[in-house]
Amino acid sequence: MPTYKFLNTKTNEEIIDFMTITERDTFLKENPHMQQLIHGFPGGADPTRVGRVKPDDNFKDLLKEIKGKHYKSNINTW
């Protein structure tokens, strides 16, 4: 079931709720003071969650030093 985020325009309170698309449509019709907000894309192509973040420059320099000392090394230095 999808997660939806709503803003109560009377109180500026944000709520997050699980409901079907049909329930969401009914909820918005019955509550005109509620405005649907974009909730984001859960678990999409976020490189941090996937573990595919490139290392910073200091770590790259360290990898280059290691590769230079071990001539048969196949370390990826980016």
mmCIF file as gemmi writes it, N, C-alpha and C atoms, coordinates in Angstrom:
data_model
loop_
_atom_site.group_PDB
_atom_site.id
_atom_site.type_symbol
_atom_site.label_atom_id
_atom_site.label_alt_id
_atom_site.label_comp_id
_atom_site.label_asym_id
_atom_site.label_entity_id
_atom_site.label_seq_id
_atom_site.pdbx_PDB_ins_code
_atom_site.Cartn_x
_atom_site.Cartn_y
_atom_site.Cartn_z
_atom_site.occupancy
_atom_site.B_iso_or_equiv
_atom_site.pdbx_formal_charge
_atom_site.auth_seq_id
_atom_site.auth_asym_id
_atom_site.pdbx_PDB_model_num
ATOM 1 N N . MET Axp A 1 ? 0.844 -1.167 0 1 0 ? 1 A 1
ATOM 2 C CA . MET Axp A 1 ? 0 0 0 1 0 ? 1 A 1
ATOM 3 C C . MET Axp A 1 ? 0.899 1.242 0 1 0 ? 1 A 1
ATOM 4 N N . PRO Axp A 2 ? 0.58 2.237 -0.797 1 0 ? 2 A 1
ATOM 5 C CA . PRO Axp A 2 ? 1.404 3.448 -0.866 1 0 ? 2 A 1
ATOM 6 C C . PRO Axp A 2 ? 1.303 4.298 0.405 1 0 ? 2 A 1
ATOM 7 N N . THR Axp A 3 ? 2.344 5.066 0.614 1 0 ? 3 A 1
ATOM 8 C CA . THR Axp A 3 ? 2.393 6.033 1.709 1 0 ? 3 A 1
ATOM 9 C C . THR Axp A 3 ? 2.148 7.419 1.124 1 0 ? 3 A 1
ATOM 10 N N . TYR Axp A 4 ? 1.291 8.182 1.771 1 0 ? 4 A 1
ATOM 11 C CA . TYR Axp A 4 ? 0.979 9.526 1.305 1 0 ? 4 A 1
ATOM 12 C C . TYR Axp A 4 ? 1.259 10.529 2.415 1 0 ? 4 A 1
ATOM 13 N N . LYS Axp A 5 ? 1.702 11.702 2.014 1 0 ? 5 A 1
ATOM 14 C CA . LYS Axp A 5 ? 1.978 12.776 2.95 1 0 ? 5 A 1
ATOM 15 C C . LYS Axp A 5 ? 0.999 13.916 2.665 1 0 ? 5 A 1
ATOM 16 N N . PHE Axp A 6 ? 0.361 14.415 3.729 1 0 ? 6 A 1
ATOM 17 C CA . PHE Axp A 6 ? -0.644 15.467 3.586 1 0 ? 6 A 1
ATOM 18 C C . PHE Axp A 6 ? -0.298 16.644 4.484 1 0 ? 6 A 1
ATOM 19 N N . LEU Axp A 7 ? -0.728 17.822 4.058 1 0 ? 7 A 1
ATOM 20 C CA . LEU Axp A 7 ? -0.584 19.043 4.837 1 0 ? 7 A 1
ATOM 21 C C . LEU Axp A 7 ? -1.966 19.556 5.176 1 0 ? 7 A 1
ATOM 22 N N . ASN Axp A 8 ? -2.203 19.75 6.48 1 0 ? 8 A 1
ATOM 23 C CA . ASN Axp A 8 ? -3.452 20.361 6.923 1 0 ? 8 A 1
ATOM 24 C C . ASN Axp A 8 ? -3.271 21.866 6.784 1 0 ? 8 A 1
ATOM 25 N N . THR Axp A 9 ? -3.979 22.479 5.842 1 0 ? 9 A 1
ATOM 26 C CA . THR Axp A 9 ? -3.79 23.907 5.556 1 0 ? 9 A 1
ATOM 27 C C . THR Axp A 9 ? -4.342 24.799 6.668 1 0 ? 9 A 1
ATOM 28 N N . LYS Axp A 10 ? -5.16 24.249 7.556 1 0 ? 10 A 1
ATOM 29 C CA . LYS Axp A 10 ? -5.687 25.038 8.683 1 0 ? 10 A 1
ATOM 30 C C . LYS Axp A 10 ? -4.66 25.129 9.817 1 0 ? 10 A 1
ATOM 31 N N . THR Axp A 11 ? -3.96 24.036 10.081 1 0 ? 11 A 1
ATOM 32 C CA . THR Axp A 11 ? -3.047 23.989 11.224 1 0 ? 11 A 1
ATOM 33 C C . THR Axp A 11 ? -1.576 23.892 10.822 1 0 ? 11 A 1
ATOM 34 N N . ASN Axp A 12 ? -1.295 23.757 9.51 1 0 ? 12 A 1
ATOM 35 C CA . ASN Axp A 12 ? 0.069 23.549 8.991 1 0 ? 12 A 1
ATOM 36 C C . ASN Axp A 12 ? 0.723 22.284 9.546 1 0 ? 12 A 1
ATOM 37 N N . GLU Axp A 13 ? -0.073 21.314 9.917 1 0 ? 13 A 1
ATOM 38 C CA . GLU Axp A 13 ? 0.431 20.041 10.417 1 0 ? 13 A 1
ATOM 39 C C . GLU Axp A 13 ? 0.591 19.07 9.249 1 0 ? 13 A 1
ATOM 40 N N . GLU Axp A 14 ? 1.702 18.357 9.217 1 0 ? 14 A 1
ATOM 41 C CA . GLU Axp A 14 ? 1.936 17.356 8.182 1 0 ? 14 A 1
ATOM 42 C C . GLU Axp A 14 ? 1.674 15.973 8.765 1 0 ? 14 A 1
ATOM 43 N N . ILE Axp A 15 ? 0.973 15.149 7.99 1 0 ? 15 A 1
ATOM 44 C CA . ILE Axp A 15 ? 0.726 13.77 8.419 1 0 ? 15 A 1
ATOM 45 C C . ILE Axp A 15 ? 1.129 12.827 7.287 1 0 ? 15 A 1
ATOM 46 N N . ILE Axp A 16 ? 1.516 11.628 7.675 1 0 ? 16 A 1
ATOM 47 C CA . ILE Axp A 16 ? 1.855 10.575 6.722 1 0 ? 16 A 1
ATOM 48 C C . ILE Axp A 16 ? 0.914 9.419 6.998 1 0 ? 16 A 1
ATOM 49 N N . ASP Axp A 17 ? 0.325 8.87 5.945 1 0 ? 17 A 1
ATOM 50 C CA . ASP Axp A 17 ? -0.661 7.804 6.125 1 0 ? 17 A 1
ATOM 51 C C . ASP Axp A 17 ? -0.509 6.75 5.03 1 0 ? 17 A 1
ATOM 52 N N . PHE Axp A 18 ? -0.837 5.506 5.378 1 0 ? 18 A 1
ATOM 53 C CA . PHE Axp A 18 ? -0.864 4.392 4.426 1 0 ? 18 A 1
ATOM 54 C C . PHE Axp A 18 ? -2.3 4.199 3.985 1 0 ? 18 A 1
ATOM 55 N N . MET Axp A 19 ? -2.531 4.211 2.689 1 0 ? 19 A 1
ATOM 56 C CA . MET Axp A 19 ? -3.881 3.976 2.18 1 0 ? 19 A 1
ATOM 57 C C . MET Axp A 19 ? -3.811 3.645 0.696 1 0 ? 19 A 1
ATOM 58 N N . THR Axp A 20 ? -4.873 3.067 0.196 1 0 ? 20 A 1
ATOM 59 C CA . THR Axp A 20 ? -4.946 2.766 -1.227 1 0 ? 20 A 1
ATOM 60 C C . THR Axp A 20 ? -5.221 4.05 -2.001 1 0 ? 20 A 1
ATOM 61 N N . ILE Axp A 21 ? -5.102 3.986 -3.301 1 0 ? 21 A 1
ATOM 62 C CA . ILE Axp A 21 ? -5.363 5.158 -4.139 1 0 ? 21 A 1
ATOM 63 C C . ILE Axp A 21 ? -6.821 5.586 -4.026 1 0 ? 21 A 1
ATOM 64 N N . THR Axp A 22 ? -7.714 4.622 -3.978 1 0 ? 22 A 1
ATOM 65 C CA . THR Axp A 22 ? -9.141 4.927 -3.84 1 0 ? 22 A 1
ATOM 66 C C . THR Axp A 22 ? -9.424 5.601 -2.504 1 0 ? 22 A 1
ATOM 67 N N . GLU Axp A 23 ? -8.805 5.083 -1.435 1 0 ? 23 A 1
ATOM 68 C CA . GLU Axp A 23 ? -8.978 5.695 -0.115 1 0 ? 23 A 1
ATOM 69 C C . GLU Axp A 23 ? -8.416 7.122 -0.1 1 0 ? 23 A 1
ATOM 70 N N . ARG Axp A 24 ? -7.305 7.334 -0.797 1 0 ? 24 A 1
ATOM 71 C CA . ARG Axp A 24 ? -6.716 8.674 -0.87 1 0 ? 24 A 1
ATOM 72 C C . ARG Axp A 24 ? -7.661 9.645 -1.556 1 0 ? 24 A 1
ATOM 73 N N . ASP Axp A 25 ? -8.246 9.216 -2.677 1 0 ? 25 A 1
ATOM 74 C CA . ASP Axp A 25 ? -9.186 10.08 -3.399 1 0 ? 25 A 1
ATOM 75 C C . ASP Axp A 25 ? -10.38 10.444 -2.524 1 0 ? 25 A 1
ATOM 76 N N . THR Axp A 26 ? -10.914 9.459 -1.821 1 0 ? 26 A 1
ATOM 77 C CA . THR Axp A 26 ? -12.045 9.697 -0.926 1 0 ? 26 A 1
ATOM 78 C C . THR Axp A 26 ? -11.641 10.632 0.209 1 0 ? 26 A 1
ATOM 79 N N . PHE Axp A 27 ? -10.463 10.396 0.783 1 0 ? 27 A 1
ATOM 80 C CA . PHE Axp A 27 ? -9.957 11.229 1.875 1 0 ? 27 A 1
ATOM 81 C C . PHE Axp A 27 ? -9.832 12.683 1.445 1 0 ? 27 A 1
ATOM 82 N N . LEU Axp A 28 ? -9.291 12.928 0.262 1 0 ? 28 A 1
ATOM 83 C CA . LEU Axp A 28 ? -9.112 14.3 -0.219 1 0 ? 28 A 1
ATOM 84 C C . LEU Axp A 28 ? -10.451 14.978 -0.531 1 0 ? 28 A 1
ATOM 85 N N . LYS Axp A 29 ? -11.431 14.208 -1.005 1 0 ? 29 A 1
ATOM 86 C CA . LYS Axp A 29 ? -12.757 14.786 -1.267 1 0 ? 29 A 1
ATOM 87 C C . LYS Axp A 29 ? -13.464 15.154 0.035 1 0 ? 29 A 1
ATOM 88 N N . GLU Axp A 30 ? -13.308 14.307 1.059 1 0 ? 30 A 1
ATOM 89 C CA . GLU Axp A 30 ? -13.977 14.543 2.343 1 0 ? 30 A 1
ATOM 90 C C . GLU Axp A 30 ? -13.258 15.605 3.181 1 0 ? 30 A 1
ATOM 91 N N . ASN Axp A 31 ? -11.995 15.859 2.878 1 0 ? 31 A 1
ATOM 92 C CA . ASN Axp A 31 ? -11.194 16.814 3.65 1 0 ? 31 A 1
ATOM 93 C C . ASN Axp A 31 ? -10.557 17.828 2.703 1 0 ? 31 A 1
ATOM 94 N N . PRO Axp A 32 ? -11.312 18.826 2.268 1 0 ? 32 A 1
ATOM 95 C CA . PRO Axp A 32 ? -10.766 19.787 1.305 1 0 ? 32 A 1
ATOM 96 C C . PRO Axp A 32 ? -9.633 20.651 1.878 1 0 ? 32 A 1
ATOM 97 N N . HIS Axp A 33 ? -9.503 20.692 3.194 1 0 ? 33 A 1
ATOM 98 C CA . HIS Axp A 33 ? -8.435 21.474 3.821 1 0 ? 33 A 1
ATOM 99 C C . HIS Axp A 33 ? -7.1 20.713 3.833 1 0 ? 33 A 1
ATOM 100 N N . MET Axp A 34 ? -7.115 19.459 3.399 1 0 ? 34 A 1
ATOM 101 C CA . MET Axp A 34 ? -5.889 18.661 3.332 1 0 ? 34 A 1
ATOM 102 C C . MET Axp A 34 ? -5.312 18.748 1.924 1 0 ? 34 A 1
ATOM 103 N N . GLN Axp A 35 ? -4.009 18.952 1.852 1 0 ? 35 A 1
ATOM 104 C CA . GLN Axp A 35 ? -3.322 19.068 0.57 1 0 ? 35 A 1
ATOM 105 C C . GLN Axp A 35 ? -2.259 17.981 0.509 1 0 ? 35 A 1
ATOM 106 N N . GLN Axp A 36 ? -2.227 17.228 -0.566 1 0 ? 36 A 1
ATOM 107 C CA . GLN Axp A 36 ? -1.244 16.164 -0.703 1 0 ? 36 A 1
ATOM 108 C C . GLN Axp A 36 ? 0.121 16.762 -1.048 1 0 ? 36 A 1
ATOM 109 N N . LEU Axp A 37 ? 1.161 16.29 -0.36 1 0 ? 37 A 1
ATOM 110 C CA . LEU Axp A 37 ? 2.528 16.721 -0.605 1 0 ? 37 A 1
ATOM 111 C C . LEU Axp A 37 ? 3.299 15.6 -1.286 1 0 ? 37 A 1
ATOM 112 N N . ILE Axp A 38 ? 4.35 15.967 -1.966 1 0 ? 38 A 1
ATOM 113 C CA . ILE Axp A 38 ? 5.207 14.944 -2.558 1 0 ? 38 A 1
ATOM 114 C C . ILE Axp A 38 ? 6.023 14.336 -1.442 1 0 ? 38 A 1
ATOM 115 N N . HIS Axp A 39 ? 5.941 13.032 -1.319 1 0 ? 39 A 1
ATOM 116 C CA . HIS Axp A 39 ? 6.571 12.327 -0.194 1 0 ? 39 A 1
ATOM 117 C C . HIS Axp A 39 ? 7.965 11.829 -0.527 1 0 ? 39 A 1
ATOM 118 N N . GLY Axp A 40 ? 8.348 11.825 -1.767 1 0 ? 40 A 1
ATOM 119 C CA . GLY Axp A 40 ? 9.666 11.335 -2.139 1 0 ? 40 A 1
ATOM 120 C C . GLY Axp A 40 ? 9.593 9.957 -2.755 1 0 ? 40 A 1
ATOM 121 N N . PHE Axp A 41 ? 10.734 9.457 -3.116 1 0 ? 41 A 1
ATOM 122 C CA . PHE Axp A 41 ? 10.819 8.157 -3.775 1 0 ? 41 A 1
ATOM 123 C C . PHE Axp A 41 ? 11.556 7.196 -2.858 1 0 ? 41 A 1
ATOM 124 N N . PRO Axp A 42 ? 10.847 6.333 -2.137 1 0 ? 42 A 1
ATOM 125 C CA . PRO Axp A 42 ? 11.492 5.481 -1.145 1 0 ? 42 A 1
ATOM 126 C C . PRO Axp A 42 ? 12.374 4.402 -1.765 1 0 ? 42 A 1
ATOM 127 N N . GLY Axp A 43 ? 13.643 4.432 -1.432 1 0 ? 43 A 1
ATOM 128 C CA . GLY Axp A 43 ? 14.551 3.378 -1.863 1 0 ? 43 A 1
ATOM 129 C C . GLY Axp A 43 ? 14.845 3.345 -3.338 1 0 ? 43 A 1
ATOM 130 N N . GLY Axp A 44 ? 14.746 4.447 -4.004 1 0 ? 44 A 1
ATOM 131 C CA . GLY Axp A 44 ? 14.995 4.488 -5.433 1 0 ? 44 A 1
ATOM 132 C C . GLY Axp A 44 ? 16.468 4.341 -5.739 1 0 ? 44 A 1
ATOM 133 N N . ALA Axp A 45 ? 16.973 5.185 -6.56 1 0 ? 45 A 1
ATOM 134 C CA . ALA Axp A 45 ? 18.362 5.112 -6.967 1 0 ? 45 A 1
ATOM 135 C C . ALA Axp A 45 ? 19.236 5.996 -6.082 1 0 ? 45 A 1
ATOM 136 N N . ASP Axp A 46 ? 19.013 5.947 -4.79 1 0 ? 46 A 1
ATOM 137 C CA . ASP Axp A 46 ? 19.817 6.704 -3.848 1 0 ? 46 A 1
ATOM 138 C C . ASP Axp A 46 ? 21.167 6.017 -3.709 1 0 ? 46 A 1
ATOM 139 N N . PRO Axp A 47 ? 22.257 6.638 -4.155 1 0 ? 47 A 1
ATOM 140 C CA . PRO Axp A 47 ? 23.548 5.964 -4.152 1 0 ? 47 A 1
ATOM 141 C C . PRO Axp A 47 ? 24.039 5.592 -2.765 1 0 ? 47 A 1
ATOM 142 N N . THR Axp A 48 ? 23.637 6.324 -1.744 1 0 ? 48 A 1
ATOM 143 C CA . THR Axp A 48 ? 24.067 5.989 -0.394 1 0 ? 48 A 1
ATOM 144 C C . THR Axp A 48 ? 23.422 4.699 0.07 1 0 ? 48 A 1
ATOM 145 N N . ARG Axp A 49 ? 22.141 4.523 -0.202 1 0 ? 49 A 1
ATOM 146 C CA . ARG Axp A 49 ? 21.452 3.293 0.183 1 0 ? 49 A 1
ATOM 147 C C . ARG Axp A 49 ? 21.96 2.088 -0.606 1 0 ? 49 A 1
ATOM 148 N N . VAL Axp A 50 ? 22.284 2.313 -1.846 1 0 ? 50 A 1
ATOM 149 C CA . VAL Axp A 50 ? 22.752 1.222 -2.693 1 0 ? 50 A 1
ATOM 150 C C . VAL Axp A 50 ? 24.206 0.874 -2.366 1 0 ? 50 A 1
ATOM 151 N N . GLY Axp A 51 ? 24.929 1.812 -1.772 1 0 ? 51 A 1
ATOM 152 C CA . GLY Axp A 51 ? 26.323 1.575 -1.424 1 0 ? 51 A 1
ATOM 153 C C . GLY Axp A 51 ? 27.27 1.862 -2.567 1 0 ? 51 A 1
ATOM 154 N N . ARG Axp A 52 ? 26.9 2.728 -3.48 1 0 ? 52 A 1
ATOM 155 C CA . ARG Axp A 52 ? 27.716 3.035 -4.655 1 0 ? 52 A 1
ATOM 156 C C . ARG Axp A 52 ? 28.204 4.476 -4.636 1 0 ? 52 A 1
ATOM 157 N N . VAL Axp A 53 ? 28.657 4.941 -3.489 1 0 ? 53 A 1
ATOM 158 C CA . VAL Axp A 53 ? 29.17 6.305 -3.392 1 0 ? 53 A 1
ATOM 159 C C . VAL Axp A 53 ? 30.664 6.268 -3.668 1 0 ? 53 A 1
ATOM 160 N N . LYS Axp A 54 ? 31.139 7.144 -4.536 1 0 ? 54 A 1
ATOM 161 C CA . LYS Axp A 54 ? 32.565 7.198 -4.835 1 0 ? 54 A 1
ATOM 162 C C . LYS Axp A 54 ? 33.309 7.744 -3.622 1 0 ? 54 A 1
ATOM 163 N N . PRO Axp A 55 ? 34.503 7.249 -3.369 1 0 ? 55 A 1
ATOM 164 C CA . PRO Axp A 55 ? 35.259 7.729 -2.207 1 0 ? 55 A 1
ATOM 165 C C . PRO Axp A 55 ? 35.745 9.158 -2.407 1 0 ? 55 A 1
ATOM 166 N N . ASP Axp A 56 ? 36.063 9.825 -1.301 1 0 ? 56 A 1
ATOM 167 C CA . ASP Axp A 56 ? 36.552 11.192 -1.393 1 0 ? 56 A 1
ATOM 168 C C . ASP Axp A 56 ? 38.001 11.206 -1.892 1 0 ? 56 A 1
ATOM 169 N N . ASP Axp A 57 ? 38.536 12.4 -2.136 1 0 ? 57 A 1
ATOM 170 C CA . ASP Axp A 57 ? 39.869 12.55 -2.73 1 0 ? 57 A 1
ATOM 171 C C . ASP Axp A 57 ? 40.975 11.981 -1.855 1 0 ? 57 A 1
ATOM 172 N N . ASN Axp A 58 ? 40.859 12.108 -0.533 1 0 ? 58 A 1
ATOM 173 C CA . ASN Axp A 58 ? 41.892 11.578 0.356 1 0 ? 58 A 1
ATOM 174 C C . ASN Axp A 58 ? 42.002 10.066 0.245 1 0 ? 58 A 1
ATOM 175 N N . PHE Axp A 59 ? 40.859 9.403 0.173 1 0 ? 59 A 1
ATOM 176 C CA . PHE Axp A 59 ? 40.882 7.952 0.053 1 0 ? 59 A 1
ATOM 177 C C . PHE Axp A 59 ? 41.407 7.531 -1.316 1 0 ? 59 A 1
ATOM 178 N N . LYS Axp A 60 ? 41.09 8.308 -2.352 1 0 ? 60 A 1
ATOM 179 C CA . LYS Axp A 60 ? 41.62 8.02 -3.689 1 0 ? 60 A 1
ATOM 180 C C . LYS Axp A 60 ? 43.147 8.1 -3.689 1 0 ? 60 A 1
ATOM 181 N N . ASP Axp A 61 ? 43.698 9.122 -3.001 1 0 ? 61 A 1
ATOM 182 C CA . ASP Axp A 61 ? 45.152 9.243 -2.908 1 0 ? 61 A 1
ATOM 183 C C . ASP Axp A 61 ? 45.763 8.042 -2.2 1 0 ? 61 A 1
ATOM 184 N N . LEU Axp A 62 ? 45.108 7.575 -1.148 1 0 ? 62 A 1
ATOM 185 C CA . LEU Axp A 62 ? 45.598 6.4 -0.43 1 0 ? 62 A 1
ATOM 186 C C . LEU Axp A 62 ? 45.588 5.165 -1.332 1 0 ? 62 A 1
ATOM 187 N N . LEU Axp A 63 ? 44.532 5.009 -2.111 1 0 ? 63 A 1
ATOM 188 C CA . LEU Axp A 63 ? 44.464 3.875 -3.032 1 0 ? 63 A 1
ATOM 189 C C . LEU Axp A 63 ? 45.57 3.95 -4.084 1 0 ? 63 A 1
ATOM 190 N N . LYS Axp A 64 ? 45.876 5.151 -4.564 1 0 ? 64 A 1
ATOM 191 C CA . LYS Axp A 64 ? 46.958 5.308 -5.544 1 0 ? 64 A 1
ATOM 192 C C . LYS Axp A 64 ? 48.308 4.937 -4.939 1 0 ? 64 A 1
ATOM 193 N N . GLU Axp A 65 ? 48.526 5.296 -3.663 1 0 ? 65 A 1
ATOM 194 C CA . GLU Axp A 65 ? 49.765 4.915 -2.987 1 0 ? 65 A 1
ATOM 195 C C . GLU Axp A 65 ? 49.881 3.396 -2.867 1 0 ? 65 A 1
ATOM 196 N N . ILE Axp A 66 ? 48.793 2.768 -2.49 1 0 ? 66 A 1
ATOM 197 C CA . ILE Axp A 66 ? 48.8 1.307 -2.359 1 0 ? 66 A 1
ATOM 198 C C . ILE Axp A 66 ? 49.065 0.656 -3.707 1 0 ? 66 A 1
ATOM 199 N N . LYS Axp A 67 ? 48.415 1.157 -4.742 1 0 ? 67 A 1
ATOM 200 C CA . LYS Axp A 67 ? 48.605 0.598 -6.078 1 0 ? 67 A 1
ATOM 201 C C . LYS Axp A 67 ? 50.049 0.797 -6.549 1 0 ? 67 A 1
ATOM 202 N N . GLY Axp A 68 ? 50.653 1.935 -6.215 1 0 ? 68 A 1
ATOM 203 C CA . GLY Axp A 68 ? 52.03 2.191 -6.61 1 0 ? 68 A 1
ATOM 204 C C . GLY Axp A 68 ? 53.02 1.257 -5.936 1 0 ? 68 A 1
ATOM 205 N N . LYS Axp A 69 ? 52.738 0.827 -4.725 1 0 ? 69 A 1
ATOM 206 C CA . LYS Axp A 69 ? 53.64 -0.056 -3.976 1 0 ? 69 A 1
ATOM 207 C C . LYS Axp A 69 ? 53.44 -1.519 -4.342 1 0 ? 69 A 1
ATOM 208 N N . HIS Axp A 70 ? 52.324 -1.842 -4.911 1 0 ? 70 A 1
ATOM 209 C CA . HIS Axp A 70 ? 52.02 -3.23 -5.284 1 0 ? 70 A 1
ATOM 210 C C . HIS Axp A 70 ? 51.765 -3.253 -6.793 1 0 ? 70 A 1
ATOM 211 N N . TYR Axp A 71 ? 52.801 -3.512 -7.551 1 0 ? 71 A 1
ATOM 212 C CA . TYR Axp A 71 ? 52.731 -3.345 -9.006 1 0 ? 71 A 1
ATOM 213 C C . TYR Axp A 71 ? 51.751 -4.282 -9.696 1 0 ? 71 A 1
ATOM 214 N N . LYS Axp A 72 ? 51.373 -5.4 -9.097 1 0 ? 72 A 1
ATOM 215 C CA . LYS Axp A 72 ? 50.399 -6.308 -9.721 1 0 ? 72 A 1
ATOM 216 C C . LYS Axp A 72 ? 48.97 -6.042 -9.199 1 0 ? 72 A 1
ATOM 217 N N . SER Axp A 73 ? 48.806 -4.971 -8.459 1 0 ? 73 A 1
ATOM 218 C CA . SER Axp A 73 ? 47.509 -4.671 -7.884 1 0 ? 73 A 1
ATOM 219 C C . SER Axp A 73 ? 46.501 -4.237 -8.945 1 0 ? 73 A 1
ATOM 220 N N . ASN Axp A 74 ? 45.259 -4.626 -8.746 1 0 ? 74 A 1
ATOM 221 C CA . ASN Axp A 74 ? 44.195 -4.196 -9.655 1 0 ? 74 A 1
ATOM 222 C C . ASN Axp A 74 ? 43.153 -3.352 -8.894 1 0 ? 74 A 1
ATOM 223 N N . ILE Axp A 75 ? 43.61 -2.586 -7.915 1 0 ? 75 A 1
ATOM 224 C CA . ILE Axp A 75 ? 42.731 -1.723 -7.137 1 0 ? 75 A 1
ATOM 225 C C . ILE Axp A 75 ? 42.165 -0.621 -8.031 1 0 ? 75 A 1
ATOM 226 N N . ASN Axp A 76 ? 40.883 -0.379 -7.916 1 0 ? 76 A 1
ATOM 227 C CA . ASN Axp A 76 ? 40.234 0.687 -8.662 1 0 ? 76 A 1
ATOM 228 C C . ASN Axp A 76 ? 40.484 2.011 -7.948 1 0 ? 76 A 1
ATOM 229 N N . THR Axp A 77 ? 41.154 2.95 -8.58 1 0 ? 77 A 1
ATOM 230 C CA . THR Axp A 77 ? 41.441 4.245 -7.958 1 0 ? 77 A 1
ATOM 231 C C . THR Axp A 77 ? 40.526 5.328 -8.489 1 0 ? 77 A 1
ATOM 232 N N . TRP Axp A 78 ? 39.541 4.991 -9.241 1 0 ? 78 A 1
ATOM 233 C CA . TRP Axp A 78 ? 38.562 5.903 -9.833 1 0 ? 78 A 1
ATOM 234 C C . TRP Axp A 78 ? 39.278 6.913 -10.648 1 0 ? 78 A 1
